[in-house]
């Protein structure tokens, strides 16, 4: 924290009693130092000691660890509760706000202070957040929420008069993705901490933290039965079922490191190109390992995440929502130093068949990439969309259409590589046809309306166990025109490549479709698309 920017830091002596602001400049300086001392003391030594014992950082320590050394410039340090009786016990009014730098780039930060009134939301601290949002948006810097809050401050928020003051900012929860929003769930998150998390482009959650509309106690009272906090809002729920969380970590320190890493791939705002590293710094993985990672036999599964790591710059793949919608992989990486988004099917889960959760995951990722000018690479090996009663109950057709809508609105460069299978509507959704700027197929690619094995049963009404030889002959007929060469012959792909050529082909194609004419900036037609779909 930059001491010079919050008044020359206080000597370690007991603060003088505040005055009325009168007297000499020396007296006024003593009062200023006293008030700054009180703000920096947060909820007091006893509460801070309790946090230290729990192993969790406090709100100011989180800011210090997140930002470059000495770069934090606090705004609203001397704000206090609007309620006269709470002014002495509400330093900074429970939410610490300001700007600083990460790797030299400006960012805005809101850090919730649980040692002060449970970091509850109030009229004053919501003004602080509103002003910081305006500052960040106007000046094109990412906005970071370090979430931990007990929700709205009671009893301040009770009654009609209090409600009449709510909602005075009609744009409070409106996102147009002018700047990236990032949230960390680092403790109990209720109220505004929950709302801003749900609106963010990236969410990291510490194990043991909690995110919900209401606390387990309030929920229990409302529904008249006991509620398990973990089931109501724990990390497994949000990482594996709701898809709200992108990355799960074990500590505050890991969460802050994840935020820094995520932002390293993104521009500071929608009007800038994604940052890049010198191509000379990029380390290419061993391309020959792709032959070992991907079995030529279509019936054998493999982990697409390892394939991605074998194509992009070494050590650069940052997997997002890895525990959710696992038939698809989404993440950020670098290719020859340039930031790229990866969308891939993963045969390790459900054979790579896309289900509603996978579609939701891909759609929200494409929205982010397009909003912040990050080119997209599709890596395809899918038998199509997963069919079944459960998928229909989850509105599978709507999610499939949302996904292709996002693909077709996505105005950043899009490249597609078909590794093995690409069947049916999933061929289109995963960048097939003119839905990518350029497409390549591995020599092992197999493309058709449906898997030939299923096609025989549909067209001829027989199963393999009924007549194996006849079934295999019919399957061979249906498979005859599904090869990479048949697709290339119809100009369905622009190149047929060996697996080892994938990285080289992607780098060259990306250079061709870089959109230099637009300065690398997309059209952002999805900038107001809901974050959670």
Secondary structure, 3 states (H helix, E strand, C coil): CCHHHHCCCCCCCCCCCCCCCCCCHHHHHHHHHHHHHHHHCCCCHHHHHHHHHHCCCCHHHHHHHHCCCCCCEEECCCCCCCCHHHHHHCHHHHEEEEEEEECCEEEEEEEECCCCHHHCECHHHHHHHHHHHHHHHHHCCEEEEEEEEECECCCCCCCHHHHHCCCCCCCCCCCCCCCCEEEEEEEEEECHHHHHHHCCCEEEEECCCEECCCCHHHHHHHHCCCCCHHHHHCHHHHHHHHCCCCEEECCHHHHHHHHHHHHHHCCCCCCCCCCECCHHHCCECCCCHHHHHCCCCCCCCCCHHHHHHCCCECCCCEEECCCCCCCEEEEEEEECCEEEEEEEECCCCHHHCECHHHHHHHHHHHHHHHHCCCEEEEEEEECCECCCHHHHHCCHHHHHHHHHHHHHHCCCCEEEEEEEEEECHHHHHCCCHHHCCEEEEECCCEEECCCHHHHHHHHHCCCCCCCHHHHHHHHHHHHCCCEHHHHHHCCCCCEEECHHHHHHHHHHHHHHCCCHHHCCCCCCCCCCCCCCC
